[in-house]
Amino acid sequence: MPKLTIDGREVEVEAGTKVIDAAERLGIKIPRFCYHKSLGAVGACRMCAVKFIEGHKKGLDMSCMVDARDGMVVSTNHPEAMAFRAQVIEWLMLDHPHDCPICDEGGHCLLQDMTVSGGHGLRHYRGKKRTYENQYLGPLIQHEMNRCIHCYRCVRFYREYAGGTDYGTFGIAGRVYYGRFEPGRLESPFSGNIAEICPTGTLTDKPSRYRARRWDLERAPSVCLHCSLGCNTTAGVRYREVLRVEARENMDVNDAFLCDRGRYGFGYASQPERPRQALVDGAPVDVENAATEAARRIRAAMDAHGPDAVAVYASPRCSLEDFASLRGLTDALGIAPPAYFPTISERSACHEAASHLDREIAWDLGQVRQADFVLVLGADPLHDAPLSALAIRQAQRAGAKVAVLDPRPVDTLCDATAIPVARHFLPATAAWLLALTFPDGESGFDGECRDFWRELQALDDGMNEDIAKLEAVVVSVAQDLARAKRPVVVCAGETMPAGWITLAAGMVRLLRHAGADAGLCCLLPEANSLGAALADSPDGRSLEDILIAVEGGSVKALLCVGDDPLQEFPRTQWAQSCMDKLELLVCMDCLPSDTWNKADVSLPLTTIFESGGCYVNSLGMMQRAAPVFKGGTPVKQTGGGSHPPREFTTEIPGSDPRSASQWAELMRRKLNLTMQKTPSAVETGPAFSLMHEARPDHAVHVLPQRAEKPFGMLAPLAEYVVEGPEEVIVGRRIFGSDPLANQGVLGRELMPESEIFLHTASAEAMDLADGDIILLPLVGGLARGVLRTSERMARNTVVLPRIPDSGWKFVGGVTAPFPLQRIWKEQGETSAEERSDKVLGASCPGDDV
């Protein structure tokens, strides 16, 4: 490791470290504009010049372009370096407007900081300034081109790092312009990052524009709840309104970036419709009376029907603190532990992840970026967990090969080899791929590896003629996988059959047994899905199990926390019919919902911005979010959009919401229940026993060093490998699939139109073309959307987005059989009721589908 001296202080760094980064190890920040650690060095702005006094080179040079070498002596404050930087600043300021007082970047502008640190204080230039016209870039980014210093950061991120194509560089020499070919909304789902990395006010955050300066905000480190990755964020609040969410650097997770869903999905926390008052039978009550009434009615249900008649369901978006408190309440009541998952299949998939993931195979996104081969196995990274797709792209940019085994048209943001097979043939194809990767077969394995290999190869019986046509592609991918030294498998279990994560984990262990440093990156449905699996009892149940019990008459009362089964449960109509049979429904939520409106007792919840909490991401890291503010209705709403009310009270308006932990404690007190002296299995589990160690700046790995059962059974998959029918798959989208991000004005503005995906050949056979409006007559109703065709998906599959008004709820689950010949093309202008009557009356598949 090279050891060098910077400003008289020694520092030892890893080989390949740039001098600019070595200086930061000593707390010395060398001025810069174009340099960004995650984007790399280009030496364009010339602002990071330093004086090299001793070593392999001497004189002025750019610290971002020079690797640290042993024996180097560097001066960052040498007179020659300071004079050079002062000149650079003056060049950059020639055309820059003096509009800092009105610029939204004022106060956290790198140009302001560098002007001071560069020693530029007097402007000599008196000529005319170069000017540009600004461009409309959509609802998220404000464009002020006259402030640009041409550092090129925005284009480097947007095009090179994130793979966007609709934003770039125009012009030459002194007329360089950054923008789109024509005004319009930026297409990349990572566009918000260009405002954050822009060192000036050229690109600023439009939703918070003119709302607050950095020093006006209450700011605290937080965690994103919009997927299972747990990206690190910094949230900013002013006057009790969440105004901005920014990326907080974590190289193991999100690097220094966020997706737009995570950055702009905070509208639910401050929307006027947010529930802030407890209700009993629809009438407002105070906190104490609400807790009293909820506790009284739960006790009455137990007295009338027994303890088994009361059930508790907590969304996997809840924190570990909420899980523990609700478990304490159920233990004290003597009822069944809470359910933490909406469906039986989701619970099964998350338990598979919890049982097979360990520190040996679980890879974080930092490791994914360093992989030399990426196999996406039954996952849609861009829509399931957007930053995972960004990590895959960085691996591909560094030379990794990428392959996708999935029936859907998966976008990996980079060149990838697609193996598009129907969902029922995924296990057989995976087994075939691994057989080609290890041509010696079971002779290369022993013990558990050999047993798993034999079980895996038994799945190959499901091969058919259509899959055999992909032989050349599968052989090529197998060869690349066999050569890989650091392969990673990216998988998900939401739309895959039971046993899929078990298969993916076993594949990784076989690769490791063969000598590869292989890893698994597992994408789960919700922010705390893995934490919920760790909290769940082995004999626990899901909301689906509870609803079955409600339908059978054994469960009479339900406490529902942080979810809306009436809108979000995959079998919505069945869920509605079941919940109509409840004698008591108690709802805790921070969102306005059908379940909230239907509840007999409605208790408002705080959000992560008010209560904080611990969450376990799908990478096995427990992370703590700090509370940002104490809650309450935004002043903008209490003041009617004008001056705040001139009434002085002892309480913050709209501060009744409590966390689920606080409501559980209140209810426990109202029932005069004492906590059990013996800690529950939840409280002694790996996640909960380490909660005290988690800090916003320090994540705790909760996975074991090695799983107790490294290899699982593939029996569920063996039963699944059959000649599958044509089917419809419900897939997530970046915008529209997350109930939290769908809220508020911005959530509704970002909502996409419904697009239904179909293989190009299948569409042509039915005389359908890309862009047609098509209708899917399903059991529960009619799905409608714009047809999008692709050759990178399975032929006998329809992909329907999980967004409001797409009709996904009528599928009856995340997948269902669906004959493709029953797809209709919309004709003429008719109402939704007319379309439904016509299509369902003519060709509804019926209950047999």
N, C-alpha and C positions, 0 to 999 in steps of 0.2 A: 504493500500500500504506500503510495507516494506521500511524503511529508514535505510541506512547503511552509513558507513564512509570508504572512500577509499583514502589512502595517505593523511589523515587529512582533507578531504573535504566531506561534507555530500551530499547525493543524494537520492532522493525518486523515486522509480521505480514501475512498475506494478508487481503484484504477478506472479511468474514464470519466471521472467527475470534472465538470467544468469549473474554471477558476471562480466564476460568478457564484456558483453553488457552494464552493469551498469557503468563500468569504462569508456566506450566510451562516455556516456552521459556527463562526466566531461572532455572529451578531452584526456583521458588517454588510449593509445592504448597498451594493453598487448600483447607481442609477441605471435604469433600463426602460425601454419602451417595447421593442419587438420581442424581447426574450420572455418566454413563459415556460416554466419547467415542464409542463405536460405537453407542450407543443414542440419543444426543442429549440435549437438555436439556428438563426439565419444571418445574424450580423448585419441587419438592414439599417437600423436606426443610428448606429455608431455612438450610442449614448453611454455604453458600458466600458469605455476606454480606460485602461489602467496602465501604469508604468511597470514594465518587467525589468528589474534591476540585475538580478542574477539568475542563472539557470541556462536551459538550452536555447533560450531566446532573450533578446533584450530590446528595449524601446517600447513605444506605445503599441497596444493592440487591444482587440475587443475581448473582454474577459469571458463572454459567452461562447467564443469560438475556440478557446484554447483549453486543452486538457491539462489538469493539474499534473505536474511532474515533480519527482523528488529533487530537492535542492533549490526549487524556485524561490525567489525573493520578489514579492509584489508590493507595490505601493498604490493604494487607491486614492490617496490624497496628495500625490506628487504634483507640484505646480504645473508641469506640462500636461498631465492628465486632466487636472481641473480646468486649465485654460481651454483644452480641446473640448471638454464637455460643455463649457460655457458657450463656445462658438456653436456647437450643435444645437443647443437650446435656442440661441438667437436665430439660427436658420429656421428652426421649426416655428418660431413665433412670428416670422415675417408676415404671414397671412392669417394668423390666428386672431379671431375676434376677441375683444376685451368684454366678454359677456358673462364672466364668472358669477356676478350677483344673481343672474336669472337662469344660469345653466343648472340643470338638474343634477349634474355630476359634481357641482361645487361642494367641497368638503370631503369628498373621497375621490378626488381626481389625481391620477398619477402625474399628469402634466403639471398641475400646481405644485405637487411635491418635488418633482424633478427640476422645475424652474428654480425653486429655492435652493435645492441641494446642488444644482449645477452652477450656481453663482450668477445667474442672469437677473439683473434688476433694472436695467435701463434699456429701452427700445430705441435704436438708432434709425431704423428704417422709416421713411416718410412717404414711400410710394403707395400706389394703389394696391389694394388687396385682391387676391384671386378669390372669386366667389363661385358658388355652385347652387343649383336648385336641389331642394330636398325631395325625397321620394317616399311615397306611402309603402310601408313594409308590413302592414297588417296591424292587428290589435295589440301586439305584444311589444314591438320595437318602434321607438321613435328615431327618425333619421334627421341629423343636423350636420350635413356634409361639410359646412364651412369650418367646423371645429376639427376636422381630420388632420392628423400629422403623418398619415401614410405609413403607419407601422406595420400594416399587413396582417395584424393578429386576427381580425375578424374573418378574413378569407381563409387564412391558414386553418382556423378551427372549423369553419363552416364546410369548406370543400375537402380539405385534406383529412382532418381528424374525424369529422362527423359524416362525410360523404354526401353533403348537400350539393345540388347542381344548379339551383336557381338564384344564387347570389355569388358575385365574383368581382373581378377587376376590369374596369373599362378605361380606355384612354392610355396615353403615354406621357412620359416626362412630367412636366409641371401640370398636366391636366388629368392625372390619374383620379378615377372615381370608383368608389365601392358601392355597389347596389345591385339591383335586378335589371334584366333586359327591359322590363316594363313594370310599372307600379303594380303591387299586388302583395298578398299575404305570403310570407316566407313559408316554404313547404316543409322544411326540416323540423322534426319534433324536438330538436335541441337548439332552436333558434335563440331562446332566451339567454344562452351563454355568451353570445357575441356582445350583448350589452354589459355583461359582467366583466369580460376580459378587455373591453375597449378601454384604453388608458385615458381617454378624454370624454367629452360629452357628445361625441359624434353619434353613438348608438346608446340610447338610454332606455330604461324600463318604462314602457308607456302606462301600464295600469297604476303605477305609483307616481306618475309624473305630476309635479306641482303639489304633491301631497305632503312631503316631508323631506328634510335633509337628514343625512346620516346621524347627526348629533341630536336630532329631535326624537329618535326612535328608542324605545326600550328594546334591547336586543339580547338574545340568549341562544346558546347552541341547542339545536333540536334534531329530530330524526324524521325523515319522510315516511308517511304511512300509506303511500299510494301504490306500493308493490312490496314484494318480500325482501328486497335488497337492503332496505334501511339506509338509504343514502343520507349522509351527514349534511345538515343544513344550519343556517343561522336565520332565525325569524325576527322580523322587525315589526313593532307595534307602536302606533301613535294614537292617543286619545281613545284607547280601548279598541282600536280597529287594527286587525292584521293587514299590513300594507305591502309587505315584501318578504319573500323567502329567497335566500341566496345560498349558493353552494359553500359548504365548509370542507376543506380539503381532508380527504382520507384516502390514501393511496391503496388501501386494501379493499375499498368499496367503490366509491364514485369518483376517485381521482380528485379533480377540482371542478367537476361539472355536475349538472342536473338535467333531467329531461324536462320538457315544458309542462308535463302533467304534474311533476313534483314541484316545479317552481311556481306554477300559477294555480295549483289546485287548492289554495287556502280559502277560497271564497265562502265555504260553508261556515267558517268560524265567525264571520261578521255579517252574514246576510240578515236582512230585516226579518225574514220568515223563521229564523232559528228559534226553537222553543227555549224560552227562558223562565217560564212560570209553570210550577207544578199544577196538575189538574186532577181532580177527583170527579168522576162522572161528568167530565167536560167543564166543570166549574173551577176557577182559579182558587188555589189555597196556598198557604205559606209552607215553608220547608218542614217544620215540625209536624204540622197536621198531615201533610202528604205522607211522611214517613210513618206516622202513627196509623193512618188509614191503610197503607199498603201492608204493614205488619199485621194489623187486625184482620184484614181480609184473607191473608195467607194463612193465619192461624185458624180462621173459621173454616177454610177449605180443608185443612188437615183434620180438624175436629170432625167435620162432616163425612169425609171420605177416606181418611187415613193419610199417612205421610207419603205414600206412593202416588197420591193424586196431585202433588205439587212438583213441578219441574222448573229448572233454571237453565237458560241458554245464554251464553256470552259469546259475542262475535270474536273471531280471531284477530280483529283489529284492536281489541282491548289490551291494556298493559298487563304485565306480570303482577303488579300490585292489585289490579282489579281481579285477576284470576284467583289470587291467593285469598282476598277478602271474601269473594263470593263462595269459594270453597269453605272458608271458615263459617260463613253463614249457613250453608247447607249442612255442614257437620253439626253445628249447634242445633239446627232444627231437626236433625235426624232424618233428612231426606236424601235422595240420590245426589251424587256430586253433579256440578254443572256440566252441561254439554258445551263443547267449544267449537264445533264444526257444523255447518249447515246440512251437509249431506253425508250419507254413509260412505260414498266413494271418496269424497274429499278427506274425511277422517282417516280412511284406510291409507291413502297416498301419503298424508303427512306423518302417520305413524311409521310407514315404511321408511321415510326419510329420517325420522328420529332414531330408528333402530339400526340403520345401515350406515349413516354418516358418522365419521369420526375424523380426528385431526390428520390421520394418515391420508385419507382420500378427499376430504372436503377442501375445495379450492376457493379462495376468494377471487375477486375480479382482478386484483393485481397479478395473481398467478395466471389467470386466464389470458391476460395481455401478453404474457411471456410464453404461451404455449406454441408449439410448432405444428400442431394439428388439432382442429376443433371438429368434433362430431356432435351436431345438434340432433338430439334423439327425442322425437316426440315433443318438441317445445317450439314456441314462437317468441324468441327472445325480445324482439322489438316491441311487441305488444304485451307480453307477460311481465317483463322487467326491462325497460328500455336501456338502462345503462349496461346491461349484460350484452346487448347487441353492439353497443359502442366499444366494449372491451374486446369482443370478437373481431371487430373491424381493426383494432390496433394490433391484434395478433396477426391478422392477415397482412396488414401493411408491413409487418416485420418479417414476412416470409412464410407464415403458416398457411397450410391448406385447410379449407373449410368444406365440410360436407353436411347435408341436411337430409335426414330420414324422417319424413312427415307427409301426411296426405294434403296438408294445407300449403298455399303459396307463401312460404316463409321468406321474409326479407331480412337478410343478415347485414345489410348496409355495405356489403362487399361481394366480390366474386365468390361463388360457392357452387359446389356440385350438388344438384338436387337428385334425391332418390324418392320420387313421389309415388308412394304405394298407399293403398287403402288402409284404414286403421286396423282392420282385422288381420292384415298381413304384415304389420310392423314387427311382431315378435319373430315370425319366420324369417323375415328379411334381415333382422339384426343377428339372428343365429347364423344365417348364411354368410353375412359379412364377416363375422368373427371366425367362421370355419375357413374362409379364404385368407384371413389375416394369419392364422396359425395352421398352415397346411399339414404339419405333423400330427395334428389332432390331439387326442387325449394323452398320447405318449409324452407330450411336453409338460404335463401337469401331474400333480400327485395330491393325495389327501382331499381336503375340501374343494380345492381347485378342480380336481378331476371329477368329483361328484357333480359340481355345478356345471362343468363343461358337458357332461353326458346329459344332464337335464336340459341344458340350453339347446343342444343339438337335436333333442327330441322334438323341439318346436318346429324343426325344418320340415316336418310332415305337411305343414300347411301351404307349401309352395304351389303356385299354379302357373298357367301359361303366361298371363300378363306380367307376373313378377319376373319370370325367366327372361323376358325381353330386355330387362335392365341389366343383364349379366355383365356387359362390357363396362357399364358405369360402376357397378358394385365391385368388380375386380379391380378397377383403377383405384377406387377409394380404399379397398382392403390393402393394396400395395402401399399407398401413402400412409395408412395407419400402421402397417408393419414396420415402416422405416422411421416412424416418429419416435423421438426421444422424450418429448414432454407433451403427450396428447391429453386433451381434456374432453370429457363428455358433458354436454349441457343438456339436461333433461327436465321435464315437468310431468306432473301426474294428473293434472286437472281433467283433461279430456282423454286420458289414456286408461287402459284397463288395469284392474288390480294386479299388482306384481310388476308393473313397469319400472318403478324406481328400484325395485329389487334387482331386476335385470340389468339396469344401467350401472348400479353399484357393483354387481358381480362382474360385468365387463371390465370395469376399471381395475378391479382386483386381479383379474386374469392378465391384463396388460402389465400391471406392476409385477406380478409373478414372473412374467417373461422378460423383465429387466427394464421396462419403461418407467419413467417417473410420471405416472398418470394421475389425473385428478378428476373429481366429479363436481360440477356446479349445478345444484338442484334449485329450480325455480318453483316456489310454492304460491298458492293463491293470494294470501293476505300478509299484512305486515308482521303479524305475530303468529303465523301458522305453526312454525317450529316450536315457539314457546308454548302454544296451546297443546301441541302433541306431548311436550315434556310435562305439562301440567295435568294432562288427561289421565284418567285411570285406565288400566288395561281392559277392564270390563265396562268402560264407560259407553256413552251413546252419543248420537248426533241429534240435531234438531229434527232430522227426518225420522229418527226412531221415536222421538217425543211425539211428533205429529201422528205417527202410526198408532201410538198409545192413546192419543186424543181421539182419533177416529174410532178406536176400539172401546172407548169409554172409561179407560182406567186413569187417565190424566185429566184433571178438571181445571187446574190453574197453572199458568205459565208466567214466569218472570223472564222477559226478553230484554237483553242488554246490548245496545249498540248495533242493532241490525233491524231490517225491515223485511221480514219473511213474506209479507203480502205483496211486495214488489220485487224482491231480489232472490227469492227462492226459485230454483229452476222449474219446479212444478207449481207455478203460481196458483193456478185455479184450484188444484188439490189442496194446497196450503190454505187458501182462503176458506174452502169448505170445512177443513179441519178446525181452523181457528174460530169459525162461527159456532162450534160446539163447546168452546171453553166457557166455563162459568165465571172465570176470573182471568183477566189479562193485565199484567203490570208491565209497562214499557219504560225503559230508560234509554234515552237517545238524545243526541245533539242535533239531529236532522228532523225537519218536518217530514212526516211519512204517514202512510196509510195505517201502519201499526200504531203509531203515536195517536192518531185520531180515533182509532178503534178501541184503544186501551181503556179499561175502567179506571186505572190509576196511571198517570203519566208523570214521570220524574225526569227533569231536564239534566243532561250530562254536560260536564265540562269537556273541552277539547284538549288535545295534547299541548296546545299553546298556553293553556291555563293550569293544567295539572302536571304536565311532564309524565315521566314514567320510564320503565325499562321494557325493551322489546328485543326479542331474539330473531335476528334475520335468518334467511335461509342458508347463509354461509356459516352459521353456527356461532355468531358473535352477539353477545348480549350488550346492548348499547342503551345509555341513559339519555333521555331528553330532559332538559331543564325547563321549569315553568318560565314563560316569557313575561307574563303579566298576571294580575290578580282577577281578571275577568270583568264582566259587566257589559252593558249595551254600549256600543260606540257612541261617542259624544255627537257625531254627525247625525245619528238617528234620534237621540234624546233631545237634540236641539232643533229637530226638524230641518236639518241641512243648513241651519244658520248658527247664530250664537248659542253656546251651551246654556241650558236653563239656569236662571239666577236663583235657584232654590238650593239651600244648603241642607243636606241630610247626612245622617250618620252612616248610611249604607250606600254602596255603589249601585246605581240603577241596573237592574237586570243581572244581579249577581247571585240569584238563587241556584243556578246549576251547580251540581256537585259531581265529583268523580264517582264511579261505581263503587269504589272502596268506601267513600264517605257515606253513600246511601246505604250500603250493606251494614256499616257500623251503626248508623242511626236506627235501622230496622232491628238490628240485634238488641240495641238498648231498649227500644220500645217493647220488645218481646221479653225483656229481662233475661236474655240468654247469656250464659257465660261461655267463653271459648274453651274448647277442650284442652286439658293440660298436656296431653300427648300431641306433639306436632303431627299434622297429617303428612301423608306421603308426598304431597305437593310441596309443603314447606321444607322438607328435607331433601328434595330433589336437586339435581345439579344446577339448574337455573336459579332457583329461589335461594339456595344456600349461598350463592355467590353474588346476590344482588347488591350487597353492601360494598362490593369492590368496584362496581360499575360507576364510572364518572363520564361526563360528556366528552372528556378528552381521552378516555381510556376504556376501550371495549374489553370484555371478558369472554374468552372462548369457553363455551359450556359443553362442547362435545368431548367424549372420552378420547384418550389417546388411541384406542382401538376398540371397535365395536365388539360387543359380547358375541354376536352372531354375524361374522363378516359376510357370510353367504346365506341368502334366504331361499325359500322354496318357490319354484316357478309353477306350481300346480295351477294357480288361477289362470296363468297365461296359457298353459297347455289346454285348458278347457276353452279358452277364448279363440284359439287358432282354428277357425272354420272358414268355409266359403262364405264370406260376409256379404250381406245385401248392400245395395246402394243406401247411402245414409247422409244425413245432414249433421254437421258439426257446428256447435256454437263456439265461436272464437272471440277472444278479447281484442279490443282496439285501444290504442294509446289514449284517445279521448272518447268518452262515452261509456266506458265499461266500469269506471270506478265511481261508486255512489258519492264519495266525498268530493271528488273533483268535478262532478256534474253540477254541483250546487253553485248558486250565485250568478251574477250577470256574466262574468267571464266564462264560467263553466258552460253556460248555455250558448255563448257565442262560439266556443271552441267545439261544440258538439258537431260531429260529422254527419253527413247524410248516410243513410243505410246502403251499404254495398254488399251484394251477394256474389260470391266467387264460384266459378264453374270452369272446368277444363275447356280449353278452346275447342277441342274436337267434339266434346259433348254438346257444347253450345251450338256449333255448326250443324250437328245432326238434328237438332231441334229447331233449326232456322232462327237462332237467336244470335244477336250481335252485341259486342261490347257497348255499353251505354243504354241498352234497352231497360225499361222498367219491367221487372218480372215479379210474379206472385207465386208463393209457395203455400198451397192449401195444407195446413197441418191439423192435427187432431183438435187442438184448442182454439184455433183461429187462423188468421191469414197473415203471413209474413210478406213484406214488400220491400224491394230495394232496387238499386241500380246494378245491372249486371256488369261484373268485371271478369274478364276471361284471362286465363293463364295456362301456359303449358308446363309450369313447374308445380303442378298439383295432381292428385290422383283423379282419374277419369270418372269414377263412380261416387264422387263426393261433392256435396254442396257445403260451402262454408258461410254461415250466417253470423253477422256481428252481434255481440252482446251489448247493445246500446238501446236506450229507450226508443220505443215506437218502431223497432225493427221487426217485432214479432217473435223474438227469440224465446219468449216465455211460453209460446205455444208448442215448442218442440217437446216439452215434457221432461227435459233433462239437458245435459250438455251434448248428448248425441241421441239420434233416433233413426230407425230405418225410414227411408224416403225414396220412393220410386221416382227417378228423374223425369220420366215421361209425364208426370203430373205437374210439371212446371208450366205456368201460364205466362204469356206476354200480355202486359196491360195494353188494352185497346181504347183509345179515345179518352175523353175527360169524364170520368164517373166518380161518384162519391165513394168514400171508404166503405159505407154500408152496402152500396150497390155492388162493389167489387166483391165484398165478402159473401153476399147472398148468392151472386152468380157463380163464383168459383167453388164455394163450399157446397152449394147445392148440386153442382155438376160433377165434382170429382174429389170430394173430401175422402181421404184414405180410410177414415173411420178408426174405430178403436183398435183395429188389428194392426195398425202401423206403429 
